[in-house]
């Protein structure tokens, strides 16, 4: 994976994950998913800033005239760009699935995963991104100087 591919992958992944999480958490209570308002929005407040930060860095990057040239070891770039996001997605799907299953209608009362535990699982999953993807994003979307007023 080269730098341009890594940038594109991060943008597509961030847009996809943000969109999916927003739609799911907005409509989950209406679809009998065992979460209620405003707890669904509380979870969205936990996950959204991370991916919106990546998208903000990318948006800022495309309008800067002095984009920083960076060198990178392409052999490991793909693993460190895709790996943490794949782990995050797997962990989030697992956490939301476990929450739904443990809180199903025929589950024994008091044995289901709490909303606080789901929030902790979401936070831990985001931690994987904090140590890797945030650093990579800061380099891939590095800019310096003033915005290009000519649009070039």
ABEGO torsion letter per residue (X at the ends): XBAAAAAAAAAAAAAAAAAAAAAAAAAAAAAGBBBBOAAAAAAAAAAAAAAAAAAAAAAAAAABABBBBBBBBAAAAAAAAAAAAAAAAAAAAAAAAAAAAAABAABBBGABBBAAAAAAAAAAAAAAAAAAAAAAAAAAABBBEBBBAAGX
